[in-house]
Amino acid sequence: LESFGLCKTELLAWNDGLGQRCKEQNLTIQDVFMASAKGFPGVALASVTSKYDEQQIQFYNAVSMASLLSDRVSPSTFFMELQVLLLKYSKYDNAATYLVE
């Protein structure tokens, strides 16, 4: 996310930990979602995703390639990783997730 200029904006200023992780190039969108759910318990957050969303898979792989990372995801690994992520999100009472076919 640092390579996209996020760390130079004020978007993460509310949470020092996120800003630091961004500068260290160790921050994910999922980290921001979970920190927001924890940091703003009175605000409802929602995530809508698909079990096998080809566009999300392609976007993930494109960002990986642009960041010179070797990490790629297939439809089956996408769904397995998604299940792990949704389990993490379920710890927050103010976070709702919607999984569509």
DSSP file with accessible surface (Angstrom, degrees, kcal/mol):
  #  RESIDUE AA STRUCTURE BP1 BP2  ACC     N-H-->O    O-->H-N    N-H-->O    O-->H-N    TCO  KAPPA ALPHA  PHI   PSI    X-CA   Y-CA   Z-CA
    1    1 A L    > >       0   0   58      0, 0.0     5,-1.5     0, 0.0     3,-0.9   0.000 360.0 360.0 360.0 -27.2    0.0    0.0    0.0
    2    2 A E  G > 5 +     0   0   52     20,-0.3     3,-2.0     1,-0.2     6,-0.2   0.904 360.0  58.1 -62.1 -38.0    3.0    2.3    0.6
    3    3 A S  G 3 5S+     0   0   82      1,-0.3    -1,-0.2     2,-0.1     0, 0.0   0.721 101.4  56.5 -68.1 -17.0    3.8    2.1   -3.1
    4    4 A F  G < 5S-     0   0  129     -3,-0.9    -1,-0.3     0, 0.0    -2,-0.2   0.366 121.1-107.9 -92.7   3.7    0.4    3.4   -3.9
    5    5 A G  T X 5S+     0   0   25     -3,-2.0     3,-1.2    -4,-0.1     4,-0.3   0.485  80.3 129.4  88.9   3.9    1.0    6.5   -1.8
    6    6 A L  G > < +     0   0   35     -5,-1.5     3,-1.9     1,-0.3     6,-0.3   0.894  67.6  59.4 -59.8 -38.9   -1.3    5.6    1.1
    7    7 A a  G 3  S+     0   0   22      1,-0.3    -1,-0.3    -6,-0.3    16,-0.1   0.713 100.5  56.5 -66.7 -19.3    1.4    6.2    3.7
    8    8 A K  G <  S+     0   0  165     -3,-1.2    -1,-0.3    -6,-0.2    -2,-0.2   0.430  97.0  79.6 -91.9  -0.7    1.8    9.8    2.7
    9    9 A T  S <  S-     0   0   61     -3,-1.9     3,-0.4    -4,-0.3    -4,-0.0  -0.455  86.2-118.2 -97.1 176.8   -1.9   10.7    3.2
   10   10 A E  S >  S+     0   0  155      1,-0.2     3,-1.4    -2,-0.1     4,-0.3   0.344  86.2 103.4 -93.5   5.5   -3.8   11.5    6.4
   11   11 A L  T 3  S+     0   0  119     -5,-0.3     3,-0.2     1,-0.3    -1,-0.2   0.766  87.4  37.5 -63.2 -26.2   -6.1    8.5    6.0
   12   12 A L  T >  S+     0   0   13     -3,-0.4     3,-1.9    -6,-0.3     7,-0.5   0.346  84.0 105.8-105.9   7.5   -4.2    6.4    8.6
   13   13 A A  T <   +     0   0   57     -3,-1.4    -1,-0.1     1,-0.3    -2,-0.1   0.760  69.2  67.0 -62.4 -24.3   -3.5    9.3   11.0
   14   14 A W  T 3  S+     0   0  101     -4,-0.3     2,-0.4    -3,-0.2    -1,-0.3   0.669 105.2  44.3 -71.5 -14.0   -6.1    8.1   13.5
   15   15 A N    <>  -     0   0   46     -3,-1.9     4,-1.9     1,-0.1     3,-0.4  -0.896  63.8-165.2-138.3 106.1   -4.1    5.0   14.3
   16   16 A D  H  > S+     0   0  145     -2,-0.4     4,-2.4     1,-0.2     5,-0.2   0.854  90.6  57.8 -58.4 -36.9   -0.3    5.2   14.8
   17   17 A G  H  > S+     0   0   40      1,-0.2     4,-2.4     2,-0.2    -1,-0.2   0.903 106.2  47.9 -62.7 -40.4    0.1    1.5   14.4
   18   18 A L  H  > S+     0   0    7     -3,-0.4     4,-2.4     2,-0.2    -1,-0.2   0.922 111.2  50.5 -66.7 -43.6   -1.4    1.4   11.0
   19   19 A G  H  X S+     0   0   17     -4,-1.9     4,-2.2    -7,-0.5    -2,-0.2   0.916 112.1  47.3 -60.1 -42.8    0.7    4.4    9.8
   20   20 A Q  H  X S+     0   0   99     -4,-2.4     4,-1.8     2,-0.2    -2,-0.2   0.928 111.8  49.3 -65.6 -45.0    3.9    2.7   11.1
   21   21 A R  H  <>S+     0   0   83     -4,-2.4     5,-3.2     1,-0.2    -1,-0.2   0.869 109.4  53.9 -63.2 -34.2    3.0   -0.6    9.5
   22   22 A a  H ><5S+     0   0    1     -4,-2.4     3,-1.8     3,-0.2   -20,-0.3   0.944 107.9  48.5 -63.9 -47.1    2.3    1.2    6.2
   23   23 A K  H 3<5S+     0   0  139     -4,-2.2    -1,-0.2     1,-0.3    -2,-0.2   0.830 110.6  51.7 -62.5 -31.3    5.7    2.8    6.2
   24   24 A E  T 3<5S-     0   0  114     -4,-1.8    -1,-0.3    -5,-0.2    -2,-0.2   0.426 114.6-120.9 -82.7   0.7    7.2   -0.6    6.9
   25   25 A Q  T < 5S+     0   0  141     -3,-1.8    -3,-0.2    -4,-0.1    -2,-0.1   0.875  83.6 114.6  59.8  41.0    5.3   -2.0    3.9
   26   26 A N      < +     0   0   93     -5,-3.2     2,-0.4    -6,-0.1    -4,-0.2  -0.232  42.7 109.4-131.8  41.6    3.6   -4.4    6.2
   27   27 A L        -     0   0   13     -5,-0.2     2,-0.3    -6,-0.2   -25,-0.1  -0.967  42.0-169.7-126.1 138.0    0.0   -3.3    6.0
   28   28 A T     >  -     0   0   57     -2,-0.4     4,-1.7     1,-0.1     3,-0.2  -0.839  36.9-115.7-119.7 162.5   -3.1   -4.9    4.4
   29   29 A I  H  > S+     0   0  106     -2,-0.3     4,-2.5     1,-0.2     5,-0.2   0.876 118.9  58.4 -60.4 -35.9   -6.6   -3.6    3.7
   30   30 A Q  H  > S+     0   0   73      1,-0.2     4,-2.6     2,-0.2    -1,-0.2   0.892 102.0  53.5 -63.1 -37.4   -7.7   -6.3    6.0
   31   31 A D  H  > S+     0   0   29      2,-0.2     4,-2.5     1,-0.2    -1,-0.2   0.911 109.2  48.8 -60.9 -42.5   -5.6   -4.8    8.8
   32   32 A V  H  X S+     0   0   33     -4,-1.7     4,-2.4     2,-0.2    -2,-0.2   0.922 110.8  50.4 -65.5 -42.3   -7.3   -1.4    8.2
   33   33 A F  H  X S+     0   0   33     -4,-2.5     4,-2.4     2,-0.2    -2,-0.2   0.945 113.9  44.1 -60.9 -48.2  -10.8   -3.0    8.3
   34   34 A M  H  X S+     0   0   27     -4,-2.6     4,-2.3     2,-0.2     5,-0.2   0.902 113.3  50.4 -68.0 -38.4  -10.1   -4.8   11.6
   35   35 A A  H  X S+     0   0   19     -4,-2.5     4,-3.1    -5,-0.2    -1,-0.2   0.896 111.4  49.9 -65.1 -37.0   -8.5   -1.8   13.2
   36   36 A S  H  X S+     0   0   24     -4,-2.4     4,-2.0     2,-0.2    -2,-0.2   0.912 109.5  50.3 -67.0 -42.2  -11.5    0.3   12.1
   37   37 A A  H  < S+     0   0    1     -4,-2.4    -2,-0.2     1,-0.2    -1,-0.2   0.919 117.9  39.9 -61.7 -41.8  -13.9   -2.2   13.6
   38   38 A K  H  < S+     0   0  156     -4,-2.3    -2,-0.2     1,-0.2    -1,-0.2   0.907 117.8  47.3 -73.2 -42.5  -12.0   -2.2   16.9
   39   39 A G  H  < S+     0   0   42     -4,-3.1    -2,-0.2     1,-0.3    -1,-0.2   0.726 121.1  35.2 -74.8 -22.6  -11.3    1.5   16.9
   40   40 A F    ><  +     0   0   92     -4,-2.0     3,-2.1    -5,-0.2    -1,-0.3  -0.571  65.1 165.2-131.2  68.7  -14.8    2.6   16.1
   41   41 A P  T 3  S+     0   0   95      0, 0.0    -1,-0.1     0, 0.0    -2,-0.1   0.726  75.4  59.3 -63.4 -18.9  -17.1    0.0   17.8
   42   42 A G  T 3  S+     0   0   81     -3,-0.1     2,-0.5     2,-0.1    -5,-0.1   0.468  91.4  83.4 -87.0  -0.3  -20.2    2.3   17.4
   43   43 A V  S <  S-     0   0   75     -3,-2.1     2,-0.4    -7,-0.2    -3,-0.1  -0.898  77.4-132.9-107.8 127.8  -19.8    2.3   13.6
   44   44 A A        -     0   0   89     -2,-0.5     2,-0.4    51,-0.1    51,-0.2  -0.641  24.3-169.5 -79.2 130.8  -21.2   -0.6   11.5
   45   45 A L  E     -a   95   0A  41     49,-3.1    51,-2.9    -2,-0.4     2,-0.4  -0.935   1.4-168.3-119.2 146.3  -18.9   -1.9    8.9
   46   46 A A  E     -a   96   0A  63     -2,-0.4     2,-0.4    49,-0.2    51,-0.2  -0.982  11.0-164.6-137.2 148.3  -19.7   -4.4    6.2
   47   47 A S  E     -a   97   0A  29     49,-2.0    51,-3.1    -2,-0.4     2,-0.5  -0.998   5.5-168.0-131.3 125.9  -17.8   -6.5    3.7
   48   48 A V  E     +a   98   0A  98     -2,-0.4     2,-0.3    49,-0.2    51,-0.2  -0.968  22.8 152.7-114.6 125.8  -19.5   -8.0    0.6
   49   49 A T  E     -a   99   0A   9     49,-2.7    51,-2.7    -2,-0.5     2,-0.3  -0.951  36.5-120.2-147.7 167.4  -17.5  -10.6   -1.3
   50   50 A S  E >   -a  100   0A  18     -2,-0.3     3,-0.8    49,-0.2    51,-0.2  -0.816  21.7-125.3-111.1 151.2  -17.9  -13.6   -3.5
   51   51 A K  T 3  S+     0   0   56     49,-1.9    31,-0.1    -2,-0.3    50,-0.1   0.873 109.9  13.5 -60.0 -40.0  -16.6  -17.2   -2.8
   52   52 A Y  T 3  S+     0   0  118     26,-0.1     2,-1.0    27,-0.1    -1,-0.3  -0.399  78.4 173.7-135.9  57.5  -14.8  -17.2   -6.2
   53   53 A D    <>  -     0   0   43     -3,-0.8     4,-2.3     1,-0.2     3,-0.2  -0.551  15.0-164.1 -75.2 104.7  -14.7  -13.6   -7.4
   54   54 A E  H  > S+     0   0   99     -2,-1.0     4,-2.7     1,-0.2     5,-0.2   0.859  87.1  53.5 -59.6 -37.3  -12.5  -13.8  -10.5
   55   55 A Q  H  > S+     0   0  151      2,-0.2     4,-2.6     1,-0.2    -1,-0.2   0.902 108.9  48.3 -67.8 -39.4  -12.0  -10.0  -10.6
   56   56 A Q  H  > S+     0   0   71      2,-0.2     4,-2.8    -3,-0.2    -2,-0.2   0.910 112.1  50.1 -64.9 -39.7  -10.8  -10.0   -6.9
   57   57 A I  H  X S+     0   0    4     -4,-2.3     4,-2.5     2,-0.2    16,-0.3   0.941 112.9  45.9 -63.2 -45.1   -8.4  -12.9   -7.7
   58   58 A Q  H  X S+     0   0  113     -4,-2.7     4,-2.5     2,-0.2    -2,-0.2   0.906 113.4  49.5 -65.0 -40.3   -7.0  -11.1  -10.7
   59   59 A F  H  X S+     0   0  143     -4,-2.6     4,-2.8     2,-0.2     5,-0.3   0.937 110.8  50.1 -63.4 -46.0   -6.7   -7.8   -8.8
   60   60 A Y  H  X S+     0   0   77     -4,-2.8     4,-2.4     1,-0.2    -2,-0.2   0.940 113.3  45.7 -56.8 -47.9   -4.9   -9.5   -6.0
   61   61 A N  H  X S+     0   0   33     -4,-2.5     4,-2.4     1,-0.2    -1,-0.2   0.885 112.0  51.7 -66.1 -36.3   -2.5  -11.2   -8.4
   62   62 A A  H  X S+     0   0   53     -4,-2.5     4,-2.9     2,-0.2    -2,-0.2   0.923 110.5  47.7 -66.3 -43.0   -1.9   -7.9  -10.3
   63   63 A V  H  X S+     0   0   40     -4,-2.8     4,-2.0     2,-0.2    -2,-0.2   0.913 111.2  52.2 -64.2 -40.3   -1.1   -6.0   -7.0
   64   64 A S  H  <>S+     0   0    6     -4,-2.4     5,-3.2    -5,-0.3    -2,-0.2   0.936 112.1  45.2 -59.2 -45.6    1.3   -8.9   -6.1
   65   65 A M  H ><5S+     0   0  109     -4,-2.4     3,-1.7     1,-0.2    -2,-0.2   0.918 111.6  51.7 -65.8 -42.4    3.0   -8.6   -9.4
   66   66 A A  H 3<5S+     0   0   74     -4,-2.9    -1,-0.2     1,-0.3    -2,-0.2   0.818 110.6  49.5 -64.0 -29.3    3.2   -4.8   -9.2
   67   67 A S  T 3<5S-     0   0   44     -4,-2.0    -1,-0.3    -5,-0.2    -2,-0.2   0.310 116.3-117.5 -90.0   5.5    4.7   -5.1   -5.8
   68   68 A L  T < 5 +     0   0  161     -3,-1.7     2,-0.3     1,-0.2    -3,-0.2   0.824  65.8 145.7  60.7  35.1    7.2   -7.6   -7.1
   69   69 A L      < -     0   0   97     -5,-3.2    -1,-0.2    -6,-0.2    -2,-0.1  -0.756  50.6-144.5 -99.5 150.8    5.9  -10.3   -4.8
   70   70 A S        +     0   0  117     -2,-0.3     2,-0.2    -3,-0.1    -1,-0.1   0.578  64.1 116.7 -89.4  -7.8    5.8  -13.9   -5.8
   71   71 A D        +     0   0   72     -7,-0.1     2,-0.3     2,-0.0    -2,-0.1  -0.423  37.4 167.0 -66.2 123.6    2.5  -14.5   -3.9
   72   72 A R        -     0   0  108     -2,-0.2     2,-0.4    -8,-0.1    -2,-0.0  -0.939  21.0-144.3-131.9 160.1   -0.4  -15.5   -6.2
   73   73 A V        -     0   0   10     -2,-0.3   -12,-0.1   -16,-0.3   -13,-0.0  -0.966   4.1-157.6-130.8 142.5   -3.8  -16.9   -5.5
   74   74 A S     >  -     0   0   48     -2,-0.4     4,-2.8     1,-0.1     5,-0.2  -0.649  41.0 -97.9-104.5 168.3   -6.0  -19.5   -7.3
   75   75 A P  H  > S+     0   0   56      0, 0.0     4,-1.9     0, 0.0     5,-0.2   0.905 123.6  47.8 -55.6 -40.3   -9.8  -19.8   -6.9
   76   76 A S  H  > S+     0   0   73      2,-0.2     4,-1.9     1,-0.2     5,-0.1   0.926 114.6  44.0 -70.5 -41.1   -9.5  -22.6   -4.4
   77   77 A T  H  > S+     0   0   44      2,-0.2     4,-2.7     1,-0.2     5,-0.3   0.864 109.3  59.5 -71.7 -30.1   -6.9  -20.9   -2.3
   78   78 A F  H  X S+     0   0   25     -4,-2.8     4,-2.5     1,-0.2    -2,-0.2   0.946 107.1  45.7 -58.0 -48.9   -8.9  -17.7   -2.5
   79   79 A F  H  X S+     0   0   35     -4,-1.9     4,-2.2     2,-0.2    -1,-0.2   0.913 113.0  49.5 -64.9 -40.7  -11.9  -19.3   -0.9
   80   80 A M  H  X S+     0   0  111     -4,-1.9     4,-1.6     1,-0.2    -1,-0.2   0.939 114.1  45.1 -64.2 -44.7   -9.7  -21.0    1.8
   81   81 A E  H  X S+     0   0   95     -4,-2.7     4,-2.3     1,-0.2    -2,-0.2   0.872 110.1  56.1 -67.0 -34.1   -8.0  -17.7    2.7
   82   82 A L  H  X S+     0   0   14     -4,-2.5     4,-2.9    -5,-0.3     5,-0.2   0.915 104.1  52.9 -64.2 -41.2  -11.4  -15.9    2.6
   83   83 A Q  H  X S+     0   0  101     -4,-2.2     4,-1.8     1,-0.2    -1,-0.2   0.914 109.5  48.6 -61.6 -41.4  -12.8  -18.3    5.2
   84   84 A V  H  X S+     0   0   85     -4,-1.6     4,-1.7     2,-0.2    -1,-0.2   0.930 113.0  48.3 -63.7 -43.4   -9.9  -17.5    7.5
   85   85 A L  H  X S+     0   0   30     -4,-2.3     4,-2.3     1,-0.2    -2,-0.2   0.924 109.4  51.3 -64.1 -46.1  -10.3  -13.8    7.0
   86   86 A L  H  X S+     0   0   24     -4,-2.9     4,-1.7     1,-0.2    -1,-0.2   0.852 106.1  56.1 -63.3 -32.1  -14.1  -13.9    7.6
   87   87 A L  H  < S+     0   0  124     -4,-1.8     4,-0.4    -5,-0.2    -1,-0.2   0.917 107.8  48.6 -64.3 -39.8  -13.5  -15.8   10.9
   88   88 A K  H >< S+     0   0   98     -4,-1.7     3,-1.3     1,-0.2    -2,-0.2   0.922 110.5  50.8 -64.5 -43.1  -11.2  -12.9   12.0
   89   89 A Y  H >< S+     0   0   11     -4,-2.3     3,-1.9     1,-0.2     6,-0.2   0.833  97.1  69.3 -63.4 -31.9  -13.8  -10.4   11.1
   90   90 A S  T 3< S+     0   0   75     -4,-1.7    -1,-0.2     1,-0.3    -2,-0.2   0.652  81.9  74.7 -66.7 -11.8  -16.5  -12.3   13.0
   91   91 A K  T <  S+     0   0  150     -3,-1.3     2,-0.6    -4,-0.4    -1,-0.3   0.677  84.4  77.5 -71.2 -15.4  -14.8  -11.3   16.3
   92   92 A Y    X   -     0   0   52     -3,-1.9     3,-1.5    -4,-0.2   -54,-0.1  -0.857  68.4-155.0-104.5 121.6  -16.1   -7.8   15.9
   93   93 A D  T 3  S+     0   0  171     -2,-0.6    -1,-0.1     1,-0.3    -3,-0.0   0.767  95.9  52.1 -62.7 -27.5  -19.8   -7.2   16.8
   94   94 A N  T 3  S+     0   0   26    -57,-0.1   -49,-3.1   -50,-0.1     2,-0.5   0.369  92.8  88.3 -93.7   6.2  -20.0   -4.2   14.5
   95   95 A A  E <   -a   45   0A  17     -3,-1.5     2,-0.4    -6,-0.2   -49,-0.2  -0.917  54.5-173.9-110.0 124.2  -18.6   -6.0   11.4
   96   96 A A  E     -a   46   0A  37    -51,-2.9   -49,-2.0    -2,-0.5     2,-0.4  -0.916   4.8-162.2-114.4 141.0  -20.9   -7.8    9.1
   97   97 A T  E     -a   47   0A  52     -2,-0.4     2,-0.5   -51,-0.2   -49,-0.2  -0.976   2.8-162.4-124.8 139.5  -19.8   -9.9    6.2
   98   98 A Y  E     -a   48   0A 135    -51,-3.1   -49,-2.7    -2,-0.4     2,-0.6  -0.986   4.4-164.3-123.4 120.0  -21.9  -11.0    3.3
   99   99 A L  E     -a   49   0A  70     -2,-0.5     2,-0.3   -51,-0.2   -49,-0.2  -0.921  11.6-173.0-108.0 121.5  -20.7  -13.9    1.1
  100  100 A V  E      a   50   0A  71    -51,-2.7   -49,-1.9    -2,-0.6    -2,-0.0  -0.782 360.0 360.0-113.9 157.9  -22.4  -14.3   -2.2
  101  101 A E              0   0  174     -2,-0.3    -1,-0.1   -51,-0.2   -51,-0.0  -0.403 360.0 360.0 -74.4 360.0  -22.2  -17.0   -4.9
